[in-house]
Amino acid sequence: MATLGDLLARAAELAPVSASPRLDVELLLCVATGCSRTLLYARPETELTDTQKQDFARLFARRLSGEPMAYILGEREFWSLTLQVTPATLIPRPETELLVELAIARVTEPRARVLDLGTGSGAIALALAHERPTWQITGVDRSAAALAVAEANRAALALGNVQFRAGDWLAGEGGRYHLIVANPPYVDPADAHLDQGDVRFEPRAALVAAEHGLADLRAIAAAAPDHLLPGGWLLLEHGADQGTAVRALCAAALEEVQSWRDLGGHERVSGGRLPRHP
């Protein structure tokens, strides 16, 4: 027999792959049994059915292999929104909320047109759409599987001011925008971190870029000025050691170029705005 208390005691087994093993086991048990986290501790003597034990064993084995909790649970919170995620998309991270904060602070046009490049699960586009209901937001991605996830999230959140479509960065784009945002691939293919932690399970194409991680950032920075309205902003998320390089890329055609630091003190977002007058 196995009780809730017995299985909670297995949390220590996850310590090598998780920074929060106790929480992970609690959440896995909630999924397997359908009970609340409160009940886990109020009734630790509760015995699991055979089906519940099998479900827990399957989920526990996935986590023990290092698979991210977001993929096991099928969701992750971002900007207080619960978003569906799958192995077709990156897992939204708290650092990316800085990009949302900056966008909201810098764009004052009440009916702004916004383009989110490499939208993935739609996290950035949906957060902006939620905060600014009068903005018109378009999320673009080259992955059909990612776009399906983004559209499912849009429908679940009932946000009518955002749309998603296929695209390869700004290729073929004919419009102009008050704001272009992107969290593109920026990891060096040789980075040892690609073989560690959650990123081992995330789509490599959404993580890695040539030129030591700068190729996609360079392509977006070069093309974006032709798609910004006068005074429009470009904001790019990047690696902690890429601020200097990304500022240089933006400075070719933009003004007020700067970088902003995340809560860890790392330069995480860089960008600038198109001059209002030639």
N, C-alpha and C positions, 0 to 999 in steps of 0.2 A: 504494500500500500504506500501511497505517497500523499502527503498533506501539503497545504500551502506553506506551512512553516518549514517542512523538509526541503522544499524547492527554493524557498527564499535563502536557505542556508548555503545554496550552491553558488551564491554571488561571487565568492572568492575565486572560483574557477575562471571567471571572466576578467580578473585583474590584469592579466597580460595583454588583453586586447581592448580594454575599456578604462576610461578615467572615471567612470561612474557605474561600476558593476552592480551595485545594489539597485540603483534606479533601473538599469537595464533589465534585471531579473523581474522587478516589480511590473514593468510595462509588458514584458513577454508573458507573464502570468495573467495579466489583465486580458491580453488578447486571447490566450488559450482557454481561459475560463469564463470570460465575459463579466468578471466581477470588478469592483472598484478597488483602487489602491487602499482605501480605508478598510475594506473588508479583509484584505490580506492580513492585516494586523489585528483586526477585531475578532476574526475567526481563523486563526492559524491552524487549528486542528481539522479544518474542513478537508475531506479527502477528495481527490480529483477522480473523475470517471476515467475509464480506459481511453476514451477518445480525447479527453482533455490532456491526459498524460502524453499521448502520442503527439498531439499538437504542440505541447510545450517542448518536448524532446526535439522536434523538428526545428522549431524556432531557436531554441538554445544552441543547437548544433550550428546553425547559420551564424549566430553571433559569435560563437567560439571560434569560427573560421576567420573572424575579423570583418564580416560583412557589416556595413553601417546600419545602425538602428533605423535611420530614415528609410532605407530600402526595405528592411524587414517589416516595419510598420506601415510603409507606403505613404508616409506624410512627414512634413517638417513645418514648424512654425517660422514665419518670416514676417516682420513688421506687424505682429499680432494677427496675421492671417494664417490659417491652416491650409497648406498647399500639398496637393498630391505630388509625389516624386517617384520616379522609377529609375532603373539603371540607364535609361535613355537621356537623363538630365543630370546636371550637376546638383549637388545638395546645397540649397541656399544656406549661406553662412552669415553670422552676425556682422562681420566686417563689411559686407555689401550694403547693409543698412545705411552706412555713411553716404553712399552714392544717392540714395533716396533723400536723405536729409539735405544734401547739398542742392539737389535738383529743386526741391520744394522752396528752399531759401533763396535761390537765385533767379527763378523764373516767376515774374509777377503778372505776365499776361493772363487774364482770366480764362481765355479760351485757347490756351497754348496748344500747338501741335507738337507732339513728342514722338521720337523714334527710338526704340530700344533694340539695339543690334545684338544678335546672339541671345535671344530672350530665354531659351531653355524652358524651364518650368513656368516662365512668365512672371517670376517673383518681382522683379523691378517694375515691370510695366503694370502689374496688378496693384502693387503697393502705391504707385503714383496715381493710378486710376481711382483707387479707394480714397486717397487723401484729397484729390482734386477732381471732383465729379464733372466739372465743366471742361476739363482738358480732353483732347482727342489724342489717344495714344495708339501707336502701332508697334507691335512686337514682331521682329523678323528672325527667322532661323533657317538654316539649310537642312535641318533634320526634321523629317516628317513625323518621326516618333516623338520628338520633343514638342513639336507644335500640337500634337494630339493631347499631350499632357497639359500644355498651356491652355488650350481651349477648354479642356475639362475643368481646369481651375477657374477659368473665367465664368463658365456656366454655373459652377457651384457657388461662386461668390456673387452671381447675378450682377456683374458689372457690364453696363452697356456702352461705356465710353472707351473701350479698348478692343482692338481687333488683332488677329495674328495671321501672318502669311509667310509663305516661303520666300527666301532671299539669301543672297550671298554677300553679306555686309552691305555696301551701298551700290553694288553693281546693278545697273538698270533702274535705279531709283530716280524718279523725276520730280519729287516734291521738295519743298523747303520747310524747315522746322525751327521752332523757337528753342528746341532742346534735342540734342542727340546724346544718348547714354549707351554705354557698352561695358560689359564685363567679359572681354574676349579671352581666348586662350593666351596665357602669358608665361607658362612654365617652360624653362629650358628642357629640351628632350633628354639632356644628360643629368638632370636634377635627381639626386638620390632619393628625395622625398616621394618620388613617384612610386616607389616600391614599399611605401610605409603607410599605415593607417587607412583611412577611408578612401583616399585617392586611388588606391589599388583597384577599387571596384567602380570608379566613376569613368564616364566615357573619355577615352584618351584624346579624342579629337576636340573635346571642349576644354582641355587642360593645356595641351602642348602646342607651342608655336616655334617655327624656325627662327634663325637669327638670335639665338639665346633667349627666346621667348618674346621677341619684339616684332616679329613679322606682321602679325595681325594688328597690333597697336599702330604700327607704322602705316599700314594700308588704310585704316580707319582715319587716322589723323590727317593723312594726305587728301582723302576724298571728302571728308566731312565739310570743309569750308564751302564747297560748292552746293551744299544741301542745307546750309543754315540761313535763316533770315538775318538781316542786319541786327546786330546785338544778340544773336542767338548763342547759346552755350553748347560746348562739347565737354562731356565729363567721362573720363575713362578710368575704370578700376585697373590696377596693375599690381605687380609683385612688390614686396617691401623694399627691394633694392633697385627699383626701376624708375623712381621718381625723376631723377636727373635726366635720364634718357627720354622719358615721355614728355617732360616739359620742353625739351629741345625739339621734339617732333611737333608739338603744338605751337611753338613759337614761330614757326615758318609762316603762318597765316592768321594767327589769333592774337588777341591782346589780353591783358589781365591774367596772364598764364601763371598758374601756381599749383602747388600740391597741398593736399590736406591729409592729416594724420588720423589713423583709426584709434580706438581706445587703448591699443597696445603701444601707441607712440610711433607706429610705422607709417611712412608715407604710403597711402593706399589708393588715393584718387588724385588724378591730375587733370587739368583742363584749362580752358580759356574761352573767350567769347569773340565772335566775329565783329570787327569794327562796325559801328553804326553808319559811318560814312567812308567812302573809298579814300 
